[in-house]
């Protein structure tokens, strides 16, 4: 599998209009899938996050500067 994104990339989901950080990469039926930490508050990690699984074809790199730095370390940890 050749995935387009890597761990810790901040990505934007064009379908849901959400940004998130990639925590895990896996394959389902030949399609690259990403487990993504999505902040509960659109532009901040301070309110916590939830986990969502996103397909590669709806993603692009995010331009959400408030989420890029500083990024919350807990959003990157794989559990």
PyMOL Python script that loads the backbone (N, CA, C, O; Angstrom):
from pymol import cmd

cmd.read_pdbstr("""\
ATOM      1  N   UNK A   1       0.846  -1.182   0.000  1.00  0.00           N
ATOM      2  CA  UNK A   1       0.000   0.000   0.000  1.00  0.00           C
ATOM      3  C   UNK A   1       0.889   1.243   0.000  1.00  0.00           C
ATOM      4  O   UNK A   1       1.831   1.333   0.788  1.00  0.00           O
ATOM      5  N   UNK A   2       0.601   2.172  -0.856  1.00  0.00           N
ATOM      6  CA  UNK A   2       1.332   3.438  -0.912  1.00  0.00           C
ATOM      7  C   UNK A   2       0.373   4.546  -0.496  1.00  0.00           C
ATOM      8  O   UNK A   2      -0.473   4.984  -1.276  1.00  0.00           O
ATOM      9  N   UNK A   3       0.523   4.988   0.744  1.00  0.00           N
ATOM     10  CA  UNK A   3      -0.369   6.019   1.240  1.00  0.00           C
ATOM     11  C   UNK A   3       0.140   7.411   0.888  1.00  0.00           C
ATOM     12  O   UNK A   3       1.342   7.631   0.743  1.00  0.00           O
ATOM     13  N   UNK A   4      -0.793   8.342   0.753  1.00  0.00           N
ATOM     14  CA  UNK A   4      -0.491   9.717   0.358  1.00  0.00           C
ATOM     15  C   UNK A   4      -0.040  10.564   1.550  1.00  0.00           C
ATOM     16  O   UNK A   4       0.728  11.512   1.383  1.00  0.00           O
ATOM     17  N   UNK A   5      -0.518  10.224   2.755  1.00  0.00           N
ATOM     18  CA  UNK A   5      -0.221  11.004   3.951  1.00  0.00           C
ATOM     19  C   UNK A   5       0.555  10.153   4.948  1.00  0.00           C
ATOM     20  O   UNK A   5       0.617   8.931   4.814  1.00  0.00           O
ATOM     21  N   UNK A   6       1.146  10.804   5.950  1.00  0.00           N
ATOM     22  CA  UNK A   6       1.930  10.080   6.957  1.00  0.00           C
ATOM     23  C   UNK A   6       1.430  10.427   8.359  1.00  0.00           C
ATOM     24  O   UNK A   6       0.652  11.362   8.547  1.00  0.00           O
ATOM     25  N   UNK A   7       1.899   9.647   9.338  1.00  0.00           N
ATOM     26  CA  UNK A   7       1.539   9.897  10.720  1.00  0.00           C
ATOM     27  C   UNK A   7       1.845  11.336  11.108  1.00  0.00           C
ATOM     28  O   UNK A   7       2.855  11.902  10.690  1.00  0.00           O
ATOM     29  N   UNK A   8       0.970  11.915  11.903  1.00  0.00           N
ATOM     30  CA  UNK A   8       1.078  13.276  12.435  1.00  0.00           C
ATOM     31  C   UNK A   8       0.760  14.359  11.413  1.00  0.00           C
ATOM     32  O   UNK A   8       0.792  15.539  11.761  1.00  0.00           O
ATOM     33  N   UNK A   9       0.456  14.008  10.165  1.00  0.00           N
ATOM     34  CA  UNK A   9       0.037  15.033   9.202  1.00  0.00           C
ATOM     35  C   UNK A   9      -1.291  15.627   9.652  1.00  0.00           C
ATOM     36  O   UNK A   9      -2.170  14.912  10.134  1.00  0.00           O
ATOM     37  N   UNK A  10      -1.428  16.930   9.490  1.00  0.00           N
ATOM     38  CA  UNK A  10      -2.699  17.607   9.732  1.00  0.00           C
ATOM     39  C   UNK A  10      -3.429  17.632   8.392  1.00  0.00           C
ATOM     40  O   UNK A  10      -2.941  18.206   7.419  1.00  0.00           O
ATOM     41  N   UNK A  11      -4.602  17.004   8.352  1.00  0.00           N
ATOM     42  CA  UNK A  11      -5.346  16.863   7.094  1.00  0.00           C
ATOM     43  C   UNK A  11      -6.734  17.490   7.217  1.00  0.00           C
ATOM     44  O   UNK A  11      -7.245  17.712   8.315  1.00  0.00           O
ATOM     45  N   UNK A  12      -7.321  17.765   6.064  1.00  0.00           N
ATOM     46  CA  UNK A  12      -8.664  18.341   5.966  1.00  0.00           C
ATOM     47  C   UNK A  12      -9.541  17.360   5.209  1.00  0.00           C
ATOM     48  O   UNK A  12      -9.163  16.880   4.141  1.00  0.00           O
ATOM     49  N   UNK A  13     -10.715  17.060   5.758  1.00  0.00           N
ATOM     50  CA  UNK A  13     -11.675  16.170   5.111  1.00  0.00           C
ATOM     51  C   UNK A  13     -12.664  17.032   4.329  1.00  0.00           C
ATOM     52  O   UNK A  13     -13.440  17.781   4.923  1.00  0.00           O
ATOM     53  N   UNK A  14     -12.638  16.930   2.997  1.00  0.00           N
ATOM     54  CA  UNK A  14     -13.502  17.750   2.145  1.00  0.00           C
ATOM     55  C   UNK A  14     -14.978  17.420   2.319  1.00  0.00           C
ATOM     56  O   UNK A  14     -15.825  18.286   2.099  1.00  0.00           O
ATOM     57  N   UNK A  15     -15.306  16.202   2.704  1.00  0.00           N
ATOM     58  CA  UNK A  15     -16.715  15.823   2.888  1.00  0.00           C
ATOM     59  C   UNK A  15     -17.298  16.382   4.174  1.00  0.00           C
ATOM     60  O   UNK A  15     -18.395  16.940   4.171  1.00  0.00           O
ATOM     61  N   UNK A  16     -16.566  16.235   5.277  1.00  0.00           N
ATOM     62  CA  UNK A  16     -17.090  16.660   6.573  1.00  0.00           C
ATOM     63  C   UNK A  16     -16.686  18.084   6.936  1.00  0.00           C
ATOM     64  O   UNK A  16     -17.201  18.656   7.897  1.00  0.00           O
ATOM     65  N   UNK A  17     -15.759  18.654   6.162  1.00  0.00           N
ATOM     66  CA  UNK A  17     -15.231  19.995   6.418  1.00  0.00           C
ATOM     67  C   UNK A  17     -14.606  20.102   7.816  1.00  0.00           C
ATOM     68  O   UNK A  17     -14.820  21.072   8.542  1.00  0.00           O
ATOM     69  N   UNK A  18     -13.821  19.061   8.167  1.00  0.00           N
ATOM     70  CA  UNK A  18     -13.137  19.006   9.456  1.00  0.00           C
ATOM     71  C   UNK A  18     -11.640  18.810   9.238  1.00  0.00           C
ATOM     72  O   UNK A  18     -11.211  18.230   8.241  1.00  0.00           O
ATOM     73  N   UNK A  19     -10.861  19.306  10.190  1.00  0.00           N
ATOM     74  CA  UNK A  19      -9.423  19.085  10.210  1.00  0.00           C
ATOM     75  C   UNK A  19      -9.106  18.066  11.288  1.00  0.00           C
ATOM     76  O   UNK A  19      -9.856  17.916  12.253  1.00  0.00           O
ATOM     77  N   UNK A  20      -7.991  17.366  11.120  1.00  0.00           N
ATOM     78  CA  UNK A  20      -7.571  16.421  12.138  1.00  0.00           C
ATOM     79  C   UNK A  20      -6.149  15.951  11.905  1.00  0.00           C
ATOM     80  O   UNK A  20      -5.559  16.196  10.853  1.00  0.00           O
ATOM     81  N   UNK A  21      -5.611  15.271  12.905  1.00  0.00           N
ATOM     82  CA  UNK A  21      -4.238  14.762  12.864  1.00  0.00           C
ATOM     83  C   UNK A  21      -4.253  13.247  12.723  1.00  0.00           C
ATOM     84  O   UNK A  21      -4.955  12.553  13.457  1.00  0.00           O
ATOM     85  N   UNK A  22      -3.479  12.745  11.781  1.00  0.00           N
ATOM     86  CA  UNK A  22      -3.413  11.298  11.532  1.00  0.00           C
ATOM     87  C   UNK A  22      -2.685  10.606  12.678  1.00  0.00           C
ATOM     88  O   UNK A  22      -1.563  10.970  13.031  1.00  0.00           O
ATOM     89  N   UNK A  23      -3.347   9.597  13.256  1.00  0.00           N
ATOM     90  CA  UNK A  23      -2.783   8.817  14.356  1.00  0.00           C
ATOM     91  C   UNK A  23      -2.393   7.413  13.938  1.00  0.00           C
ATOM     92  O   UNK A  23      -1.496   6.814  14.532  1.00  0.00           O
ATOM     93  N   UNK A  24      -3.056   6.883  12.923  1.00  0.00           N
ATOM     94  CA  UNK A  24      -2.782   5.507  12.486  1.00  0.00           C
ATOM     95  C   UNK A  24      -3.165   5.387  11.025  1.00  0.00           C
ATOM     96  O   UNK A  24      -4.111   6.027  10.566  1.00  0.00           O
ATOM     97  N   UNK A  25      -2.421   4.558  10.292  1.00  0.00           N
ATOM     98  CA  UNK A  25      -2.699   4.301   8.875  1.00  0.00           C
ATOM     99  C   UNK A  25      -2.920   2.805   8.714  1.00  0.00           C
ATOM    100  O   UNK A  25      -2.154   1.995   9.235  1.00  0.00           O
ATOM    101  N   UNK A  26      -3.971   2.447   7.992  1.00  0.00           N
ATOM    102  CA  UNK A  26      -4.258   1.037   7.754  1.00  0.00           C
ATOM    103  C   UNK A  26      -4.941   0.883   6.401  1.00  0.00           C
ATOM    104  O   UNK A  26      -5.267   1.873   5.745  1.00  0.00           O
ATOM    105  N   UNK A  27      -5.153  -0.343   5.995  1.00  0.00           N
ATOM    106  CA  UNK A  27      -5.749  -0.634   4.688  1.00  0.00           C
ATOM    107  C   UNK A  27      -7.033  -1.427   4.876  1.00  0.00           C
ATOM    108  O   UNK A  27      -7.091  -2.358   5.679  1.00  0.00           O
ATOM    109  N   UNK A  28      -8.057  -1.049   4.128  1.00  0.00           N
ATOM    110  CA  UNK A  28      -9.323  -1.779   4.103  1.00  0.00           C
ATOM    111  C   UNK A  28      -9.729  -1.981   2.648  1.00  0.00           C
ATOM    112  O   UNK A  28      -9.951  -1.014   1.919  1.00  0.00           O
ATOM    113  N   UNK A  29      -9.823  -3.229   2.234  1.00  0.00           N
ATOM    114  CA  UNK A  29     -10.201  -3.552   0.847  1.00  0.00           C
ATOM    115  C   UNK A  29      -9.347  -2.817  -0.179  1.00  0.00           C
ATOM    116  O   UNK A  29      -9.858  -2.342  -1.193  1.00  0.00           O
ATOM    117  N   UNK A  30      -8.055  -2.726   0.084  1.00  0.00           N
ATOM    118  CA  UNK A  30      -7.132  -2.094  -0.852  1.00  0.00           C
ATOM    119  C   UNK A  30      -7.114  -0.575  -0.814  1.00  0.00           C
ATOM    120  O   UNK A  30      -6.432   0.055  -1.623  1.00  0.00           O
ATOM    121  N   UNK A  31      -7.858   0.024   0.118  1.00  0.00           N
ATOM    122  CA  UNK A  31      -7.950   1.484   0.226  1.00  0.00           C
ATOM    123  C   UNK A  31      -7.211   1.937   1.479  1.00  0.00           C
ATOM    124  O   UNK A  31      -7.397   1.369   2.555  1.00  0.00           O
ATOM    125  N   UNK A  32      -6.370   2.965   1.338  1.00  0.00           N
ATOM    126  CA  UNK A  32      -5.686   3.526   2.504  1.00  0.00           C
ATOM    127  C   UNK A  32      -6.703   4.255   3.368  1.00  0.00           C
ATOM    128  O   UNK A  32      -7.475   5.084   2.888  1.00  0.00           O
ATOM    129  N   UNK A  33      -6.685   3.924   4.662  1.00  0.00           N
ATOM    130  CA  UNK A  33      -7.581   4.545   5.632  1.00  0.00           C
ATOM    131  C   UNK A  33      -6.736   5.176   6.731  1.00  0.00           C
ATOM    132  O   UNK A  33      -5.619   4.739   7.009  1.00  0.00           O
ATOM    133  N   UNK A  34      -7.289   6.203   7.341  1.00  0.00           N
ATOM    134  CA  UNK A  34      -6.563   6.939   8.368  1.00  0.00           C
ATOM    135  C   UNK A  34      -7.422   7.098   9.612  1.00  0.00           C
ATOM    136  O   UNK A  34      -8.573   7.528   9.535  1.00  0.00           O
ATOM    137  N   UNK A  35      -6.850   6.746  10.763  1.00  0.00           N
ATOM    138  CA  UNK A  35      -7.487   7.050  12.039  1.00  0.00           C
ATOM    139  C   UNK A  35      -7.039   8.462  12.392  1.00  0.00           C
ATOM    140  O   UNK A  35      -5.842   8.733  12.486  1.00  0.00           O
ATOM    141  N   UNK A  36      -7.994   9.351  12.584  1.00  0.00           N
ATOM    142  CA  UNK A  36      -7.697  10.768  12.725  1.00  0.00           C
ATOM    143  C   UNK A  36      -8.246  11.304  14.047  1.00  0.00           C
ATOM    144  O   UNK A  36      -9.389  11.030  14.412  1.00  0.00           O
ATOM    145  N   UNK A  37      -7.420  12.070  14.757  1.00  0.00           N
ATOM    146  CA  UNK A  37      -7.876  12.800  15.940  1.00  0.00           C
ATOM    147  C   UNK A  37      -8.475  14.111  15.443  1.00  0.00           C
ATOM    148  O   UNK A  37      -7.796  14.903  14.788  1.00  0.00           O
ATOM    149  N   UNK A  38      -9.744  14.335  15.754  1.00  0.00           N
ATOM    150  CA  UNK A  38     -10.467  15.522  15.292  1.00  0.00           C
ATOM    151  C   UNK A  38     -10.794  16.382  16.512  1.00  0.00           C
ATOM    152  O   UNK A  38     -11.466  15.909  17.429  1.00  0.00           O
ATOM    153  N   UNK A  39     -10.333  17.640  16.542  1.00  0.00           N
ATOM    154  CA  UNK A  39     -10.596  18.472  17.716  1.00  0.00           C
ATOM    155  C   UNK A  39     -12.096  18.756  17.885  1.00  0.00           C
ATOM    156  O   UNK A  39     -12.817  18.968  16.910  1.00  0.00           O
ATOM    157  N   UNK A  40     -12.543  18.753  19.148  1.00  0.00           N
ATOM    158  CA  UNK A  40     -13.946  19.059  19.411  1.00  0.00           C
ATOM    159  C   UNK A  40     -14.253  20.518  19.103  1.00  0.00           C
ATOM    160  O   UNK A  40     -15.355  20.844  18.661  1.00  0.00           O
ATOM    161  N   UNK A  41     -13.281  21.397  19.338  1.00  0.00           N
ATOM    162  CA  UNK A  41     -13.404  22.806  18.947  1.00  0.00           C
ATOM    163  C   UNK A  41     -12.645  22.973  17.645  1.00  0.00           C
ATOM    164  O   UNK A  41     -11.475  22.600  17.562  1.00  0.00           O
ATOM    165  N   UNK A  42     -13.277  23.516  16.646  1.00  0.00           N
ATOM    166  CA  UNK A  42     -12.736  23.557  15.289  1.00  0.00           C
ATOM    167  C   UNK A  42     -11.277  24.018  15.185  1.00  0.00           C
ATOM    168  O   UNK A  42     -10.509  23.445  14.413  1.00  0.00           O
ATOM    169  N   UNK A  43     -10.890  25.030  15.940  1.00  0.00           N
ATOM    170  CA  UNK A  43      -9.554  25.605  15.788  1.00  0.00           C
ATOM    171  C   UNK A  43      -8.665  25.446  17.010  1.00  0.00           C
ATOM    172  O   UNK A  43      -7.706  26.201  17.171  1.00  0.00           O
ATOM    173  N   UNK A  44      -8.961  24.470  17.886  1.00  0.00           N
ATOM    174  CA  UNK A  44      -8.170  24.312  19.094  1.00  0.00           C
ATOM    175  C   UNK A  44      -8.228  22.872  19.596  1.00  0.00           C
ATOM    176  O   UNK A  44      -9.256  22.202  19.494  1.00  0.00           O
ATOM    177  N   UNK A  45      -7.099  22.412  20.140  1.00  0.00           N
ATOM    178  CA  UNK A  45      -7.051  21.082  20.739  1.00  0.00           C
ATOM    179  C   UNK A  45      -7.447  21.129  22.217  1.00  0.00           C
ATOM    180  O   UNK A  45      -7.602  20.074  22.833  1.00  0.00           O
ATOM    181  N   UNK A  46      -7.614  22.307  22.800  1.00  0.00           N
ATOM    182  CA  UNK A  46      -7.836  22.426  24.236  1.00  0.00           C
ATOM    183  C   UNK A  46      -9.140  21.795  24.715  1.00  0.00           C
ATOM    184  O   UNK A  46      -9.221  21.399  25.877  1.00  0.00           O
ATOM    185  N   UNK A  47     -10.138  21.687  23.886  1.00  0.00           N
ATOM    186  CA  UNK A  47     -11.410  21.102  24.292  1.00  0.00           C
ATOM    187  C   UNK A  47     -11.457  19.595  24.171  1.00  0.00           C
ATOM    188  O   UNK A  47     -12.500  18.984  24.403  1.00  0.00           O
ATOM    189  N   UNK A  48     -10.331  18.985  23.808  1.00  0.00           N
ATOM    190  CA  UNK A  48     -10.298  17.545  23.602  1.00  0.00           C
ATOM    191  C   UNK A  48     -10.525  17.192  22.140  1.00  0.00           C
ATOM    192  O   UNK A  48     -10.575  18.066  21.274  1.00  0.00           O
ATOM    193  N   UNK A  49     -10.660  15.912  21.883  1.00  0.00           N
ATOM    194  CA  UNK A  49     -10.817  15.453  20.509  1.00  0.00           C
ATOM    195  C   UNK A  49     -11.582  14.146  20.490  1.00  0.00           C
ATOM    196  O   UNK A  49     -11.730  13.477  21.513  1.00  0.00           O
ATOM    197  N   UNK A  50     -12.060  13.798  19.319  1.00  0.00           N
ATOM    198  CA  UNK A  50     -12.656  12.489  19.115  1.00  0.00           C
ATOM    199  C   UNK A  50     -11.918  11.803  17.983  1.00  0.00           C
ATOM    200  O   UNK A  50     -11.160  12.450  17.261  1.00  0.00           O
ATOM    201  N   UNK A  51     -12.122  10.511  17.814  1.00  0.00           N
ATOM    202  CA  UNK A  51     -11.423   9.737  16.793  1.00  0.00           C
ATOM    203  C   UNK A  51     -12.399   9.402  15.668  1.00  0.00           C
ATOM    204  O   UNK A  51     -13.543   9.013  15.906  1.00  0.00           O
ATOM    205  N   UNK A  52     -11.919   9.563  14.443  1.00  0.00           N
ATOM    206  CA  UNK A  52     -12.729   9.242  13.272  1.00  0.00           C
ATOM    207  C   UNK A  52     -11.846   8.527  12.254  1.00  0.00           C
ATOM    208  O   UNK A  52     -10.639   8.762  12.203  1.00  0.00           O
ATOM    209  N   UNK A  53     -12.440   7.663  11.452  1.00  0.00           N
ATOM    210  CA  UNK A  53     -11.710   6.961  10.391  1.00  0.00           C
ATOM    211  C   UNK A  53     -12.078   7.591   9.052  1.00  0.00           C
ATOM    212  O   UNK A  53     -13.251   7.665   8.686  1.00  0.00           O
ATOM    213  N   UNK A  54     -11.063   8.039   8.334  1.00  0.00           N
ATOM    214  CA  UNK A  54     -11.269   8.739   7.067  1.00  0.00           C
ATOM    215  C   UNK A  54     -10.564   8.022   5.925  1.00  0.00           C
ATOM    216  O   UNK A  54      -9.443   7.538   6.080  1.00  0.00           O
ATOM    217  N   UNK A  55     -11.234   7.959   4.770  1.00  0.00           N
ATOM    218  CA  UNK A  55     -10.656   7.391   3.554  1.00  0.00           C
ATOM    219  C   UNK A  55      -9.750   8.434   2.892  1.00  0.00           C
ATOM    220  O   UNK A  55      -9.994   9.638   2.985  1.00  0.00           O
ATOM    221  N   UNK A  56      -8.720   7.954   2.235  1.00  0.00           N
ATOM    222  CA  UNK A  56      -7.730   8.838   1.641  1.00  0.00           C
ATOM    223  C   UNK A  56      -8.301   9.763   0.559  1.00  0.00           C
ATOM    224  O   UNK A  56      -7.851  10.900   0.423  1.00  0.00           O
ATOM    225  N   UNK A  57      -9.277   9.291  -0.204  1.00  0.00           N
ATOM    226  CA  UNK A  57      -9.747  10.060  -1.361  1.00  0.00           C
ATOM    227  C   UNK A  57     -10.494  11.343  -1.005  1.00  0.00           C
ATOM    228  O   UNK A  57     -10.753  12.156  -1.892  1.00  0.00           O
ATOM    229  N   UNK A  58     -10.849  11.551   0.258  1.00  0.00           N
ATOM    230  CA  UNK A  58     -11.548  12.785   0.646  1.00  0.00           C
ATOM    231  C   UNK A  58     -10.631  13.750   1.394  1.00  0.00           C
ATOM    232  O   UNK A  58     -11.084  14.775   1.902  1.00  0.00           O
ATOM    233  N   UNK A  59      -9.330  13.416   1.460  1.00  0.00           N
ATOM    234  CA  UNK A  59      -8.398  14.207   2.263  1.00  0.00           C
ATOM    235  C   UNK A  59      -7.456  15.072   1.443  1.00  0.00           C
ATOM    236  O   UNK A  59      -7.117  14.764   0.300  1.00  0.00           O
ATOM    237  N   UNK A  60      -7.051  16.163   2.068  1.00  0.00           N
ATOM    238  CA  UNK A  60      -5.973  17.009   1.554  1.00  0.00           C
ATOM    239  C   UNK A  60      -5.245  17.567   2.772  1.00  0.00           C
ATOM    240  O   UNK A  60      -5.789  17.557   3.876  1.00  0.00           O
ATOM    241  N   UNK A  61      -4.024  18.054   2.581  1.00  0.00           N
ATOM    242  CA  UNK A  61      -3.304  18.656   3.701  1.00  0.00           C
ATOM    243  C   UNK A  61      -4.063  19.886   4.180  1.00  0.00           C
ATOM    244  O   UNK A  61      -4.611  20.640   3.376  1.00  0.00           O
ATOM    245  N   UNK A  62      -4.091  20.080   5.479  1.00  0.00           N
ATOM    246  CA  UNK A  62      -4.831  21.181   6.082  1.00  0.00           C
ATOM    247  C   UNK A  62      -4.028  22.473   6.069  1.00  0.00           C
ATOM    248  O   UNK A  62      -2.798  22.463   6.114  1.00  0.00           O
ATOM    249  N   UNK A  63      -4.749  23.581   6.006  1.00  0.00           N
ATOM    250  CA  UNK A  63      -4.138  24.904   6.118  1.00  0.00           C
ATOM    251  C   UNK A  63      -4.593  25.598   7.402  1.00  0.00           C
ATOM    252  O   UNK A  63      -4.435  26.812   7.534  1.00  0.00           O
ATOM    253  N   UNK A  64      -5.149  24.851   8.342  1.00  0.00           N
ATOM    254  CA  UNK A  64      -5.655  25.398   9.597  1.00  0.00           C
ATOM    255  C   UNK A  64      -4.478  25.722  10.517  1.00  0.00           C
ATOM    256  O   UNK A  64      -4.036  24.862  11.278  1.00  0.00           O
ATOM    257  N   UNK A  65      -3.974  26.932  10.456  1.00  0.00           N
ATOM    258  CA  UNK A  65      -2.784  27.337  11.217  1.00  0.00           C
ATOM    259  C   UNK A  65      -2.952  27.209  12.734  1.00  0.00           C
ATOM    260  O   UNK A  65      -2.004  26.790  13.398  1.00  0.00           O
ATOM    261  N   UNK A  66      -4.120  27.552  13.323  1.00  0.00           N
ATOM    262  CA  UNK A  66      -4.251  27.409  14.775  1.00  0.00           C
ATOM    263  C   UNK A  66      -4.053  25.970  15.260  1.00  0.00           C
ATOM    264  O   UNK A  66      -3.619  25.766  16.394  1.00  0.00           O
ATOM    265  N   UNK A  67      -4.356  24.984  14.443  1.00  0.00           N
ATOM    266  CA  UNK A  67      -4.174  23.593  14.852  1.00  0.00           C
ATOM    267  C   UNK A  67      -2.750  23.091  14.628  1.00  0.00           C
ATOM    268  O   UNK A  67      -2.351  22.083  15.213  1.00  0.00           O
ATOM    269  N   UNK A  68      -1.988  23.776  13.797  1.00  0.00           N
ATOM    270  CA  UNK A  68      -0.640  23.305  13.473  1.00  0.00           C
ATOM    271  C   UNK A  68       0.360  23.528  14.594  1.00  0.00           C
ATOM    272  O   UNK A  68       1.171  22.645  14.874  1.00  0.00           O
ATOM    273  N   UNK A  69       0.324  24.680  15.241  1.00  0.00           N
ATOM    274  CA  UNK A  69       1.335  24.967  16.264  1.00  0.00           C
ATOM    275  C   UNK A  69       0.741  25.838  17.354  1.00  0.00           C
ATOM    276  O   UNK A  69       0.131  26.859  17.035  1.00  0.00           O
ATOM    277  N   UNK A  70       0.886  25.494  18.601  1.00  0.00           N
ATOM    278  CA  UNK A  70       1.409  24.194  19.019  1.00  0.00           C
ATOM    279  C   UNK A  70       0.324  23.132  18.969  1.00  0.00           C
ATOM    280  O   UNK A  70      -0.813  23.380  19.369  1.00  0.00           O
ATOM    281  N   UNK A  71       0.668  21.974  18.487  1.00  0.00           N
ATOM    282  CA  UNK A  71      -0.292  20.863  18.450  1.00  0.00           C
ATOM    283  C   UNK A  71      -0.240  20.104  19.766  1.00  0.00           C
ATOM    284  O   UNK A  71       0.831  19.938  20.349  1.00  0.00           O
ATOM    285  N   UNK A  72      -1.364  19.656  20.222  1.00  0.00           N
ATOM    286  CA  UNK A  72      -1.406  18.913  21.480  1.00  0.00           C
ATOM    287  C   UNK A  72      -0.775  17.534  21.279  1.00  0.00           C
ATOM    288  O   UNK A  72      -1.139  16.797  20.363  1.00  0.00           O
ATOM    289  N   UNK A  73       0.153  17.210  22.131  1.00  0.00           N
ATOM    290  CA  UNK A  73       0.868  15.936  22.031  1.00  0.00           C
ATOM    291  C   UNK A  73      -0.095  14.757  22.159  1.00  0.00           C
ATOM    292  O   UNK A  73       0.073  13.750  21.471  1.00  0.00           O
ATOM    293  N   UNK A  74      -1.098  14.864  23.025  1.00  0.00           N
ATOM    294  CA  UNK A  74      -2.002  13.732  23.244  1.00  0.00           C
ATOM    295  C   UNK A  74      -2.775  13.351  21.994  1.00  0.00           C
ATOM    296  O   UNK A  74      -3.219  12.208  21.893  1.00  0.00           O
ATOM    297  N   UNK A  75      -2.954  14.236  21.055  1.00  0.00           N
ATOM    298  CA  UNK A  75      -3.672  13.908  19.833  1.00  0.00           C
ATOM    299  C   UNK A  75      -2.877  12.977  18.935  1.00  0.00           C
ATOM    300  O   UNK A  75      -3.445  12.319  18.064  1.00  0.00           O
ATOM    301  N   UNK A  76      -1.567  12.915  19.140  1.00  0.00           N
ATOM    302  CA  UNK A  76      -0.718  12.097  18.273  1.00  0.00           C
ATOM    303  C   UNK A  76      -0.503  10.692  18.787  1.00  0.00           C
ATOM    304  O   UNK A  76      -0.106   9.817  18.018  1.00  0.00           O
ATOM    305  N   UNK A  77      -0.746  10.450  20.035  1.00  0.00           N
ATOM    306  CA  UNK A  77      -0.446   9.143  20.612  1.00  0.00           C
ATOM    307  C   UNK A  77      -1.414   8.079  20.109  1.00  0.00           C
ATOM    308  O   UNK A  77      -2.631   8.247  20.176  1.00  0.00           O
ATOM    309  N   UNK A  78      -0.874   7.018  19.621  1.00  0.00           N
ATOM    310  CA  UNK A  78      -1.710   5.884  19.211  1.00  0.00           C
ATOM    311  C   UNK A  78      -2.008   5.049  20.445  1.00  0.00           C
ATOM    312  O   UNK A  78      -1.121   4.804  21.264  1.00  0.00           O
ATOM    313  N   UNK A  79      -3.229   4.622  20.576  1.00  0.00           N
ATOM    314  CA  UNK A  79      -3.636   3.832  21.729  1.00  0.00           C
ATOM    315  C   UNK A  79      -3.981   2.435  21.317  1.00  0.00           C
ATOM    316  O   UNK A  79      -4.348   1.616  22.158  1.00  0.00           O
TER     317      UNK A  79
END
""", "prot")
cmd.dss("prot")
cmd.show_as("cartoon", "prot")
cmd.util.cbc("prot")
cmd.orient("prot")
